[in-house]
Amino acid sequence: MIKLLPPGLHVLLGDAAGGIFTRVFFAKDRLLIDQDVLSVGPTPACADLDAWNTLRNDFWTSFVPGHSGEHVHSRFNLADNAPTLAGAERVNIRACTGVSEQPFVALVLHRLRVSGGDPAPLHIVQLEMLNNKRVIGLGEFDELHFRNCPEPVPMHTDVAQEYLNAWGALSSPDPVELCHFARENPGANRWLKLAVQLMTRRFPDRRSGLTYWGHALLTRVAGRGPGVSQIIGFTMAETFQQGDVVGDWYLFGRLLKMSSASNPLPLIKLGGDMTAIRNTEAEITPFGAAVLKGEASNHPANPIDDWAGGVKLSSPDGVMWFNDGGKIIRG
């Protein structure tokens, strides 16, 4: 049964959620889907929409040369249709509590602002609980949940500004803005503050030289390998409740980077197809085992060329920041 759709343009994160939402509301002509996961990869300040889309596309296609993963481009995607936000009579955002969902809300507001839109027509549904459990992403919703979810309510100007401040922190080349976000925005909702806080895990740890996800994967190569599908599957399942859902293709990319021949001391060795998750195997190297035991560090043994939000990390260029027990320090 099709449910009556509230007026205006509706924006949400993820293809799965978009498909179910469309079946419930028959909303194709008034729906935009963000297909990106903004909690990983480069998010520098960039007002030019084409340049931004190229940057994000290059990131997702960089893991395996000539391979774009399992992405299917939707004609309703937010990246290509962002200018329509400015002309909407009202913009309705649905978001959950996850680390990828909160930057999505911030991006919509940022896109509306740079498109010349008026923030007044913004409405939001912040979905926090499902079956008495924290709901991390809209992909957890089925048709019944969408039919029963609350109607969008007007977004207060203070809330809109907090999301814009979050985008400023996520896109800043200075990591201090990430670290100080919660202190400088005490009224922001707890999920937004948590998301910004967890973004500091994109910086390599001062002792191991690995990001949180690098360490998580290396641990499971040792304990769950050799199948990469198992390594990634257990990594995602065992960290899901943290709300920091980054996706299997991103994790595959991290494994490829950890095994790269450009590393003087690779952390892992990959075998098999190496262009498909299910056909690739991994084993930890002696150096990787030493890093895992705290007997060695990935940096400076191996170069670092990475992004943490809007911060470009490059050990060859001498531009490095590290996570030291939750504090971000210059390397």
N, C-alpha and C positions, 0 to 999 in steps of 0.2 A: 504494500500500500504506500503510495506517495504522500509524503507529509508536506503541508504548506510551508514554503520557504520564507523566512523573514525578508523584508526588502533590502536591496542593496547588493553589493559584491561580497562574496564569501571567500576567505583565504584560509588555507590550512596546509599543514606539512605532511608530505608523504603520498606516494601513489596509492598504497593500499587504502589509506583513509579516504583519499579522493574518490576512489572507485566505489566504496561503500556509501559515502556521502551522496554521490550522484544517484545511486540506486534508490536511496531514501527520498531525496528531494528533487530528483530530475533537474540537477542544477548546472548543467554544462555551460549554459550561456552566462551564468553569473558566478562562476567558480574559478579561482586560480589556485594552483597547487605548487608549492615550493618543493622542488625535487632535490634540493641540495641539503647537505649536512654541514652547517656552518660552524659546528664546534670543532672541526678539523680543517687543516689546510690554511692557506693565506686569507686573511680578512683585513687587508690594509684599507686605510681611508681612500675611497675612490668614488668620485661623483659621476664619472663617465660610465654609463650602463654597459655599453659595448665592451669597454676595457675590462670592466668587472666580470662580465660573463666569459670573456676570453681567459682571464686569469683563473677563474674557478674551473672552467672546462679543461684547461691545460693541467691543472692540478690532478683532476680525476683521471685523466688519460695518460698521466706520466708514469704510472706504476709499471705497466707492461707496454712497451713501444708498439703503437699501432693497434692497441686494444683498449676499448672503452668500457670494459666490464660488462655488467648486465643492465646498464642504463638504457631505458627506452624513453626517448624524448616525447613529452606530451605537448600538444598544441595549446593546452591550458596552463602551461607552466608559468610561474611568476617571473622568471628571469626574462623571458621574451615579451611578457605582457605587462610589465611593471608600470608603464605610462598610463594604463587604464585605471590605476588607483586614483589618480588625480581627478578624473572625471566621474568617479562613482558618486551616487547620491548618498551612499553610506558604505562603510567598509566594516565587515564583520570578521573578526579573527577568533578562531578556536585553537586553543593551545593547552598542552598538558604540562607536566612538571619537569620533564627531562632536560638535560643539558643542551640537546639540539633544539628542543622546542622553544626555549626562552630566547636564544639569539634570533630565531625565526621571527618572533614577535618584534624584536628590536629592529630587524631588517625591514619589515613591512613599514614600520613608522619612519625609518630612515628614507626608504624609497618614496614614501608619500611626501616627506618634507622636500627632498631634492627634486621631486616632480612638480612641485608647486601646489600640492594639494593642501586642503584645509584639514587640520586634525580633528575638527569638531565632529564629523560624522563617524568617528571611530567607535565601534562597539566590540566587546570581547566576551568570550566565555572561557574562564580559567577552570579547567577540569582537573581536579586533584585526586579524587577517590573513585574507585571502581570495585564493587564487591568487597568493600571494607579494606581495600589495599590501594596504595599509592599507584596512580596511573601515570606512566612515564611518557607514553606516546599515543597518539590517536589511532595508531595501527592496532591497539588492543581493543578498540571498539568494534562491535558488530552492528547490524542494522537496528536491532532493538535498542541498543545503548544510544545510538544517534537519535532515534525517535524520541527517547526519553530525556535527552540532555537538556539543560536549561537554555532559555532564550538568551541571545547576546544582550548585554547591558552597556550603556554608554561608558566609555573609558574616561575616567577623571583626568584632567589636565596634568595633575601631579604624577599620576601613574604613567602617562604618556612621556613625560619628561624623564622619569626614571629609566624607562626603556631606551630613550634616546641617549641618556648618559651611559647606559650599559653598552650601547653601540659605539659610543665614543671610546670607551675603555677597550672594547674588543678589537677596535680598528686602530688603536694608537700604537705608534712605534716605540712608545715608552711603557714598559710593563708595570711601572709604578701605578698607573691608572687602574689596572686590573686588581692589584693588591689592595688599593685604597677604596675600591668601589663600595663595599659594604659599609665602611666607616663614613663615607661621604654621602651615602644614600640610605640612611637608617630606615626610612619608610618603605623602601622597595620590598616587594613580596619575597618570601623566604626562598622560593624556587629560583627566582632571578639571581638573588645573592649567592645561592649555592652554585648555580651554573657558572657565574663569573669566577667564583672561587675555584671550582674544579678545572677551569681553563688554565690555571697555573700549572697543572700537571703536564701540559704540553711542553714545558721547559725541562731539559734534562736534569736529572738529579745530580747534585754536586759530587756525590761519592761514586755512584755507579756509572755516571755519564749516559744514562738511559732515561727516556721519558717513562711515564707511568705505563703506557701501552707497550713500549719496548720491553720493559721488565716483565709485564704480565705475560706477554707472548713467550719470552725466553724461558720463564718458569714452566710454561705448559709444553714447550718443545721438549724440555727435559722430562716432564712427568706424564704427558699425554700423547707424545708423538709415536710413530713418525708421520702419520697421515696429517697433512695440513688442514684438511676439513675437520678433523677431530680437534686439532690444536685451536683453530679459530672458533669452532663450535663451543668447546669448553670455556674458552676465554670469554666469549659473549654471554654464555649462560651463567657463569660463576661471578660475573661482575654486573649483571643486569640490574639488580636492585639498587645499585649506586646511581642509576639514572643517566649514566654517561654512555649512551648507545652510539657507537661510531660506525658500525656496519662491517660486514665481512670483507668487502673489497678494500676498505682502508686498512684493515688488519693484514690482509694479504700483501698490500703494498709495503707495510712496515717489515714484514718478514723478508720480502725481496730486498729491501734496503739493508737489512741486517746481514744478508748473505752476499752482498754485492762484492765483486772482485775489486772495486775501487777502495774497499776497506783493506788496509794493510793486515789487519787481524779480524777476519769475519767472525761474527758471533755464532752463526749457524751455517750449515751446508744444506743446500736444497738439491733435490733430484727429481727426475720425472719430467712432466710437461713444462712446468714453471710458467704457464700462461693460463692455467685453470686451477682453481683451488682444489677440486676433487682429485686431480691427477698429479698432485705434487706432494713430495715427502720432505721432511726436515729432520736434521739431527744436530745436536749442539756440538760445537767445536770445543777443544780444550780451553781456548781463550774464553769462549762464552761461559763455560762451566766455572772458570775462575772469576769472571765478573759476577756471576750469580752467587758465588760464595763470598763475595766481598773482598777477594784477594787481588782483583785488578779492576780497572775502570775503562769503559768504552772510550772515554775522552781523557787524554789527548791521543790515545792509541789510534783511533779512527777519526776521520774528519766528520764534522757536523755541518750539514747544509739543510736547514729546515725552517718551518714557520711555527710560531706560537701566537695565534691570533694575528694581530697586526705587526708583530715583531719578527723581523727576518734574522735568523741565526746563521752565522757563517764563521766557522773556526778558521778557514783559510784567510778571511778578511779581518780576523780578530774582533768580530762582533759576536759576543757570547754572553748569555745570561743563564743562570742555573737556579734550580729550585733547591733551596737549603732548608729543609724542614718546614716548607710552606712559605718561606720568605724568598723573594726573587733577588738574587745578587748578581752583580756584574762579574763576568769571568775574565 
